[in-house]
Amino acid sequence: MTDTPSTGSSFDDVLGLELTSADGDRVTARLPVGPHLQQPYGIVHGGVYCSVVETTASVGGALWFGGRSEGGHVVGVSNHTNFLRAVREGVLDVEATPVHRGRTQQLWQVAVTDEAGKLVARGEVRLANISAEQIGG
């Protein structure tokens, strides 16, 4: 397991997403909620949930696929995120785990919970596995 403070993406830095653990079987993260993440009604913007779902699933998928003998990268091809409960403040916890990992694609599920442990958003991301050979190296 690798403890990582950031994904290395400036977009994730703008969001404030902090990976707390990451490997090919599970990714966890924390997201402090502030005004910069709110839509005009003062609640977390739905795009924020979509972004953290995509990021955590992609990190896990990349670690799993990149660690295999053929190596390579993953790209998101589908993100379905449901918003279940409005959040205005606090810290959100994110957990991504694989549902299916195959030769050409992966499916990851992601849960976003509030400080009380209540589910506030849930998503699934389908990733395409792009082998090193396919990307020219």
Summary of the structure (lengths in Angstrom):
residues: 137
radius of gyration: 14.9
end to end distance: 26.4
largest distance: 48.3
contacts: 437
relative contact order: 0.21
helix: 22%
strand: 46%
